[in-house]
Amino acid sequence: MKRFIIKGPNKAIKGEVEISGAKNSCLPLMAASILFKNKVTLNNVPFVKDIFTMKDLLVSLGANVKYSEVNKKMTIINKQNHKLVVPYNLVSTMRAGVLTMGPLLSRYPKKEIKVALGGGCALGVRDTNWHLAGFKSLGAKNNLHKGYVNISSQKGLNGNNYKFPKVTVTGTSNLIMASIFAKGTHFIKNISIEPEVIDLINFLNNSGAKIKFLGKRSIKITGIKELINGSHTIIGDRIEAFSYLCVGAITNGKIKINNINPNHLRSEIMTLKKIGYTIDTNINSIKINSGKKLKPVNLKTGPFPNFATDNMPLVMAVLTKIPGKSEIEETIFSNRFMAAPELNRMGAKISIKKNKAIIIGQKKLISADCISSDLRTTFSIILGAITAEGSSTISRIYHGLRGYYNLEAKLKKIGVKIVSKN
């Protein structure tokens, strides 16, 4: 099993990083290809493990997928009807598999769709009840049998009203895709406005869908008859972008990241500024410069435009080196602090009480052998290892490879002493 060995401390890291396309945007866009009767072309595709898993899933449903990793391009062609069973072996490692529910129901409402309940990172309860309640508002019924959710609507889908009890990213994307061909008009309230959801809406509208914002978190979808072809360039990955900004932060260095919209990281940039780092932004880039007097912060995660839960483990690693007491309140997932025990093994001082982390900054961290348990925890541990004294070994890095493209190569390019071994 592959592992990383990182030799630290790496001080004042300098360099530039090209940010890849957003995995969390690409996956729903790939799922949305099911809605199209001919061809969908995606550009700026990040060819990480989850993308290949979704590719295999689409192929298993009957799609023809062609791609070029060099050109960051993928073409998905639907010349035949899809199979209607989404198998467990392809969704067990990837939460995004549930995103096939909405488009399959939309294309084939009167047939029975069978989707295995999925997996991904072990972050706590991530059920599909709100997805299914949204489908029910369109007239679809569902039941659970042998680990598969069965969904169908004998009379077809009809526009209605639905309000999400709580903001959900995948739930919003799923219900939008399910509503595209529904008769009449469907009103959805309290939707996610994450950049990745907006990317999906822009793609669908540019392809012929009729989705209109009525307010900050309310949309109206007027049903259309069909979608034929679509083409889209995926936005830059804001989580990857913040990850590399944190490399600059924890080493008190200078990092410039390209191919990212700074507006997608407003709360995160504000937090780094509060700590004391100098941040310069351009239309498509962000630069972090070392800070002279760094101070602790208190922050709280939340739906966009608040501080992203995916970015929380990254800033937690940075705060282990900031003098004083910092606090983080996590409001999205119940099990988001899994990096804390590993960072503590390096000498960090992090205590967890329910949904809060209290971090007492330390002057130095010491190398340790660590185990990654989820995607963002992987990079959080990497940040700790980069600044720790000595050689750290990080096992189970396959979690990180699910979402970071060319991770080792990008870190090496900016001067991190990292090697991978089996």
Secondary structure by P-SEA (a helix, b strand, c coil): cbbbbbbcccccccbbbbbcccaaaaaaaaaaccccccbbbbccccccaaaaaaaaaaaaabbbbbbbccccbbbbbccccccccccccccccccccccaaaaaaaacccbbbbbccccccccccccaaaaaaaaaaabbbbbbcccbbbbbbcccbbbbbbbbccccaaaaaaaaaaacccccbbbbccccccaaaaaaaaaaaaabbbbbbccccbbbbbbbcccccbbbbbcccaaaaaaaaaaaaaacbbbbbccccccccaaaaaaaaaabbbbbbcccbbbbbbbcccccccccccccccccccaaaaaaaaacccccbbbbbbccccccccaaaaaaaabbbbbbcccbbbbbbbcbbbbbbbccccaaaaaaaaaaaaacccbbbbcccccccccccaaaaaaaaacccccccc
